[in-house]
Amino acid sequence: MGEQYRVDLSALEDTIRKLNSVLKDLGNANADTRYKTSLSANALGADAPGASFLEARKLTEAHSKMKAHIEEVVQHLHDVTDQFGTNTRKVHGNYQNQEAETATSMSGD
């Protein structure tokens, strides 16, 4: 007889729990990158009457660009992790249904 394969549903459940924890942490990171990393326009220095503080402007612009990039990265990680969790839940459900159908057919019902 051919080899038998069995899926460890508890391992899939553990994976789903861990992914949910990662998603929660990413949600916190997403909020932090959006709302806790802002700088006011003059935080790094301000123009004086009759003079421009070009370095402060460049730093503020660089900060804004980096902040936007980090927000995009965190959102991408959240989306990918969420999709993987959704797929894992579907696989778990499919295997669980298959096991129930197999048990029913083996019992002769």
Residue pairs with C-beta under 8 A, 6 or more apart in sequence:
7 95
9 92
9 95
9 96
9 99
12 88
12 91
12 92
12 95
13 92
15 88
16 85
16 88
16 89
16 92
19 81
19 84
19 85
19 88
20 85
22 81
23 78
23 81
23 82
23 85
26 74
26 77
26 78
26 81
27 78
29 74
30 71
30 74
30 75
30 78
33 67
33 70
33 71
33 74
34 71
37 67
37 70
38 67
39 60
39 63
39 64
41 60
42 56
43 60
44 56
44 59
44 60
44 63
45 53
45 55
45 56
45 59
46 53
46 56
47 53
47 56
